[in-house]
């Protein structure tokens, strides 16, 4: 059984440069995620379109 306290959700997102986002979670932890490796390796054009800075932001 999953309790509400166990569910982690994203509270805020800040674009910090290029393909990096700073995520703040409901447990007050922060994590910077660089999406470039994911985007650049994808073969799906619906995902690869986000390699364009205008689309990513």
KOLTILUM-955739 format. One record per atom (N, C-alpha, C): residue in one letter; atom name; x, y, z. Coordinates in nm, 3 decimals, padded with zeros to 5 digits, always signed. Each point is the difference from the previous one (the first is absolute). Example, Ala and Ser with C-alpha at 12.3 -4.5 7.8 and 13.67 -1.06 7.14 Angstrom:
residu: a, atome: N, xx: +01.319, yy: -00.569, zz: +00.780 .
residu: a, atome: CA, xx: -00.089, yy: +00.119, zz: +00.000 .
residu: a, atome: C, xx: +00.090, yy: +00.120, zz: +00.000 .
residu: s, atome: N, xx: -00.035, yy: +00.105, zz: -00.072 .
residu: s, atome: CA, xx: +00.082, yy: +00.119, zz: +00.006 .
residu: s, atome: C, xx: -00.077, yy: +00.109, zz: +00.073 .
// end
This chain:
residu: x, atome: N, xx: +00.084, yy: -00.118, zz: +00.000 .
residu: x, atome: CA, xx: -00.084, yy: +00.118, zz: +00.000 .
residu: x, atome: C, xx: +00.089, yy: +00.125, zz: +00.000 .
residu: x, atome: N, xx: -00.029, yy: +00.092, zz: -00.088 .
residu: x, atome: CA, xx: +00.077, yy: +00.124, zz: -00.010 .
residu: x, atome: C, xx: -00.074, yy: +00.111, zz: +00.074 .
residu: x, atome: N, xx: +00.070, yy: +00.063, zz: +00.092 .
residu: x, atome: CA, xx: -00.057, yy: +00.112, zz: +00.074 .
residu: x, atome: C, xx: +00.037, yy: +00.130, zz: -00.068 .
residu: x, atome: N, xx: -00.077, yy: +00.106, zz: +00.025 .
residu: x, atome: CA, xx: +00.028, yy: +00.130, zz: -00.060 .
residu: x, atome: C, xx: +00.142, yy: +00.047, zz: +00.030 .
residu: x, atome: N, xx: +00.051, yy: -00.031, zz: +00.118 .
residu: x, atome: CA, xx: +00.135, yy: +00.041, zz: +00.039 .
residu: x, atome: C, xx: +00.107, yy: -00.066, zz: -00.087 .
residu: x, atome: N, xx: -00.033, yy: -00.115, zz: -00.059 .
residu: x, atome: CA, xx: +00.096, yy: -00.074, zz: -00.079 .
residu: x, atome: C, xx: +00.005, yy: +00.045, zz: -00.146 .
residu: x, atome: N, xx: -00.096, yy: +00.078, zz: -00.042 .
residu: x, atome: CA, xx: -00.006, yy: +00.043, zz: -00.139 .
residu: x, atome: C, xx: +00.081, yy: +00.129, zz: -00.016 .
residu: x, atome: N, xx: +00.100, yy: -00.007, zz: -00.086 .
residu: x, atome: CA, xx: +00.085, yy: +00.116, zz: -00.026 .
residu: x, atome: C, xx: -00.052, yy: +00.067, zz: -00.127 .
residu: x, atome: N, xx: -00.019, yy: +00.130, zz: +00.008 .
residu: x, atome: CA, xx: -00.045, yy: +00.074, zz: -00.118 .
residu: x, atome: C, xx: +00.086, yy: +00.125, zz: -00.018 .
residu: x, atome: N, xx: +00.004, yy: +00.047, zz: -00.123 .
residu: x, atome: CA, xx: +00.075, yy: +00.121, zz: -00.032 .
residu: x, atome: C, xx: -00.084, yy: +00.121, zz: +00.038 .
residu: x, atome: N, xx: +00.060, yy: +00.089, zz: +00.079 .
residu: x, atome: CA, xx: -00.069, yy: +00.122, zz: +00.044 .
residu: x, atome: C, xx: +00.033, yy: +00.119, zz: -00.090 .
residu: x, atome: N, xx: +00.128, yy: +00.017, zz: -00.032 .
residu: x, atome: CA, xx: +00.041, yy: +00.112, zz: -00.086 .
residu: x, atome: C, xx: +00.108, yy: -00.047, zz: -00.098 .
residu: x, atome: N, xx: +00.005, yy: +00.069, zz: -00.112 .
residu: x, atome: CA, xx: +00.101, yy: -00.028, zz: -00.104 .
residu: x, atome: C, xx: +00.059, yy: +00.133, zz: -00.044 .
residu: x, atome: N, xx: +00.133, yy: +00.006, zz: -00.004 .
residu: x, atome: CA, xx: +00.070, yy: +00.119, zz: -00.048 .
residu: x, atome: C, xx: +00.095, yy: -00.039, zz: -00.112 .
residu: x, atome: N, xx: -00.009, yy: +00.071, zz: -00.112 .
residu: x, atome: CA, xx: +00.093, yy: -00.021, zz: -00.110 .
residu: x, atome: C, xx: +00.129, yy: +00.071, zz: +00.036 .
residu: x, atome: N, xx: +00.110, yy: -00.075, zz: +00.009 .
residu: x, atome: CA, xx: +00.126, yy: +00.060, zz: +00.047 .
residu: x, atome: C, xx: +00.106, yy: +00.006, zz: -00.110 .
residu: x, atome: N, xx: -00.036, yy: -00.033, zz: -00.121 .
residu: x, atome: CA, xx: +00.095, yy: +00.011, zz: -00.111 .
residu: x, atome: C, xx: -00.004, yy: -00.119, zz: -00.091 .
residu: x, atome: N, xx: +00.011, yy: +00.029, zz: -00.130 .
residu: x, atome: CA, xx: -00.003, yy: -00.100, zz: -00.105 .
residu: x, atome: C, xx: -00.110, yy: -00.102, zz: +00.024 .
residu: x, atome: N, xx: +00.035, yy: -00.123, zz: +00.031 .
residu: x, atome: CA, xx: -00.100, yy: -00.105, zz: +00.018 .
residu: x, atome: C, xx: -00.009, yy: -00.045, zz: +00.146 .
residu: x, atome: N, xx: +00.038, yy: +00.088, zz: +00.090 .
residu: x, atome: CA, xx: +00.001, yy: -00.034, zz: +00.143 .
residu: x, atome: C, xx: -00.119, yy: +00.065, zz: +00.072 .
residu: x, atome: N, xx: -00.065, yy: -00.081, zz: +00.081 .
residu: x, atome: CA, xx: -00.110, yy: +00.046, zz: +00.083 .
residu: x, atome: C, xx: +00.031, yy: -00.031, zz: +00.146 .
residu: x, atome: N, xx: -00.033, yy: +00.093, zz: +00.087 .
residu: x, atome: CA, xx: +00.010, yy: -00.023, zz: +00.144 .
residu: x, atome: C, xx: -00.140, yy: -00.035, zz: +00.049 .
residu: x, atome: N, xx: -00.013, yy: -00.118, zz: +00.058 .
residu: x, atome: CA, xx: -00.128, yy: -00.048, zz: +00.048 .
residu: x, atome: C, xx: -00.001, yy: +00.005, zz: +00.152 .
residu: x, atome: N, xx: -00.107, yy: +00.055, zz: +00.057 .
residu: x, atome: CA, xx: -00.018, yy: -00.004, zz: +00.145 .
residu: x, atome: C, xx: -00.120, yy: -00.087, zz: +00.029 .
residu: x, atome: N, xx: +00.020, yy: -00.095, zz: +00.091 .
residu: x, atome: CA, xx: -00.103, yy: -00.098, zz: +00.031 .
residu: x, atome: C, xx: -00.074, yy: +00.034, zz: +00.128 .
residu: x, atome: N, xx: -00.112, yy: -00.067, zz: +00.021 .
residu: x, atome: CA, xx: -00.082, yy: +00.028, zz: +00.118 .
residu: x, atome: C, xx: +00.067, yy: -00.039, zz: +00.132 .
residu: x, atome: N, xx: +00.109, yy: -00.074, zz: -00.006 .
residu: x, atome: CA, xx: +00.075, yy: -00.031, zz: +00.122 .
residu: x, atome: C, xx: +00.111, yy: +00.103, zz: +00.022 .
residu: x, atome: N, xx: -00.003, yy: +00.109, zz: -00.079 .
residu: x, atome: CA, xx: +00.092, yy: +00.114, zz: +00.009 .
residu: x, atome: C, xx: +00.141, yy: -00.031, zz: -00.049 .
residu: x, atome: N, xx: +00.020, yy: -00.111, zz: -00.068 .
residu: x, atome: CA, xx: +00.129, yy: -00.026, zz: -00.062 .
residu: x, atome: C, xx: +00.001, yy: +00.063, zz: -00.139 .
residu: x, atome: N, xx: +00.121, yy: +00.030, zz: -00.048 .
residu: x, atome: CA, xx: +00.017, yy: +00.058, zz: -00.134 .
residu: x, atome: C, xx: +00.094, yy: -00.088, zz: -00.080 .
residu: x, atome: N, xx: -00.022, yy: -00.004, zz: -00.130 .
residu: x, atome: CA, xx: +00.084, yy: -00.078, zz: -00.088 .
residu: x, atome: C, xx: +00.011, yy: +00.072, zz: -00.133 .
residu: x, atome: N, xx: +00.121, yy: +00.011, zz: -00.053 .
residu: x, atome: CA, xx: +00.019, yy: +00.055, zz: -00.134 .
residu: x, atome: C, xx: +00.007, yy: -00.118, zz: -00.097 .
residu: x, atome: N, xx: -00.081, yy: +00.008, zz: -00.104 .
residu: x, atome: CA, xx: -00.005, yy: -00.107, zz: -00.100 .
residu: x, atome: C, xx: +00.039, yy: +00.058, zz: -00.135 .
residu: x, atome: N, xx: +00.099, yy: -00.062, zz: -00.063 .
residu: x, atome: CA, xx: +00.042, yy: +00.039, zz: -00.134 .
residu: x, atome: C, xx: -00.070, yy: -00.094, zz: -00.098 .
residu: x, atome: N, xx: -00.091, yy: +00.055, zz: -00.079 .
residu: x, atome: CA, xx: -00.079, yy: -00.081, zz: -00.093 .
residu: x, atome: C, xx: +00.071, yy: -00.024, zz: -00.133 .
residu: x, atome: N, xx: +00.115, yy: +00.063, zz: -00.023 .
residu: x, atome: CA, xx: +00.068, yy: -00.015, zz: -00.128 .
residu: x, atome: C, xx: +00.031, yy: -00.146, zz: -00.036 .
residu: x, atome: N, xx: +00.057, yy: -00.080, zz: +00.090 .
residu: x, atome: CA, xx: +00.028, yy: -00.139, zz: -00.038 .
residu: x, atome: C, xx: -00.126, yy: -00.076, zz: -00.044 .
residu: x, atome: N, xx: -00.109, yy: +00.020, zz: +00.070 .
residu: x, atome: CA, xx: -00.125, yy: -00.067, zz: -00.036 .
residu: x, atome: C, xx: -00.050, yy: +00.048, zz: -00.136 .
residu: x, atome: N, xx: -00.002, yy: +00.131, zz: -00.019 .
residu: x, atome: CA, xx: -00.052, yy: +00.056, zz: -00.125 .
residu: x, atome: C, xx: +00.087, yy: -00.038, zz: -00.119 .
residu: x, atome: N, xx: +00.131, yy: +00.005, zz: +00.017 .
residu: x, atome: CA, xx: +00.091, yy: -00.026, zz: -00.112 .
residu: x, atome: C, xx: +00.004, yy: -00.146, zz: -00.041 .
residu: x, atome: N, xx: -00.033, yy: -00.090, zz: +00.089 .
residu: x, atome: CA, xx: +00.003, yy: -00.144, zz: -00.031 .
residu: x, atome: C, xx: -00.133, yy: -00.052, zz: -00.052 .
residu: x, atome: N, xx: -00.103, yy: +00.078, zz: +00.015 .
residu: x, atome: CA, xx: -00.133, yy: -00.045, zz: -00.042 .
residu: x, atome: C, xx: -00.009, yy: -00.006, zz: -00.152 .
residu: x, atome: N, xx: -00.068, yy: -00.102, zz: -00.049 .
residu: x, atome: CA, xx: -00.026, yy: -00.011, zz: -00.143 .
residu: x, atome: C, xx: -00.139, yy: +00.053, zz: -00.035 .
residu: x, atome: N, xx: -00.078, yy: +00.031, zz: +00.100 .
residu: x, atome: CA, xx: -00.137, yy: +00.047, zz: -00.019 .
residu: x, atome: C, xx: +00.001, yy: +00.149, zz: -00.036 .
residu: x, atome: N, xx: -00.053, yy: +00.036, zz: -00.117 .
residu: x, atome: CA, xx: +00.000, yy: +00.142, zz: -00.038 .
residu: x, atome: C, xx: -00.084, yy: +00.088, zz: +00.092 .
residu: x, atome: N, xx: -00.100, yy: -00.058, zz: +00.066 .
residu: x, atome: CA, xx: -00.081, yy: +00.078, zz: +00.093 .
residu: x, atome: C, xx: +00.079, yy: +00.038, zz: +00.125 .
residu: x, atome: N, xx: +00.103, yy: -00.077, zz: +00.031 .
residu: x, atome: CA, xx: +00.089, yy: +00.033, zz: +00.113 .
residu: x, atome: C, xx: +00.117, yy: +00.085, zz: -00.049 .
residu: x, atome: N, xx: +00.056, yy: -00.036, zz: -00.114 .
residu: x, atome: CA, xx: +00.117, yy: +00.072, zz: -00.052 .
residu: x, atome: C, xx: -00.029, yy: +00.146, zz: -00.031 .
residu: x, atome: N, xx: -00.125, yy: +00.034, zz: -00.024 .
residu: x, atome: CA, xx: -00.032, yy: +00.140, zz: -00.030 .
residu: x, atome: C, xx: +00.039, yy: +00.092, zz: +00.115 .
residu: x, atome: N, xx: +00.011, yy: -00.056, zz: +00.121 .
residu: x, atome: CA, xx: +00.037, yy: +00.081, zz: +00.117 .
residu: x, atome: C, xx: +00.149, yy: +00.031, zz: +00.006 .
residu: x, atome: N, xx: +00.077, yy: -00.050, zz: -00.097 .
residu: x, atome: CA, xx: +00.140, yy: +00.042, zz: -00.013 .
residu: x, atome: C, xx: +00.009, yy: +00.145, zz: -00.048 .
residu: x, atome: N, xx: -00.109, yy: +00.050, zz: -00.054 .
residu: x, atome: CA, xx: -00.007, yy: +00.142, zz: -00.037 .
residu: x, atome: C, xx: -00.025, yy: +00.080, zz: +00.127 .
residu: x, atome: N, xx: +00.088, yy: +00.097, zz: +00.031 .
residu: x, atome: CA, xx: -00.018, yy: +00.078, zz: +00.123 .
residu: x, atome: C, xx: -00.137, yy: +00.067, zz: +00.011 .
residu: x, atome: N, xx: -00.058, yy: +00.040, zz: -00.113 .
residu: x, atome: CA, xx: -00.132, yy: +00.063, zz: +00.003 .
residu: x, atome: C, xx: -00.108, yy: -00.097, zz: +00.045 .
residu: x, atome: N, xx: +00.014, yy: -00.125, zz: -00.034 .
residu: x, atome: CA, xx: -00.097, yy: -00.102, zz: +00.039 .
residu: x, atome: C, xx: +00.021, yy: -00.046, zz: +00.145 .
residu: x, atome: N, xx: +00.126, yy: -00.006, zz: +00.041 .
residu: x, atome: CA, xx: +00.030, yy: -00.053, zz: +00.135 .
residu: x, atome: C, xx: -00.053, yy: +00.091, zz: +00.109 .
residu: x, atome: N, xx: +00.012, yy: +00.130, zz: -00.019 .
residu: x, atome: CA, xx: -00.043, yy: +00.095, zz: +00.103 .
residu: x, atome: C, xx: -00.146, yy: +00.006, zz: -00.006 .
// end
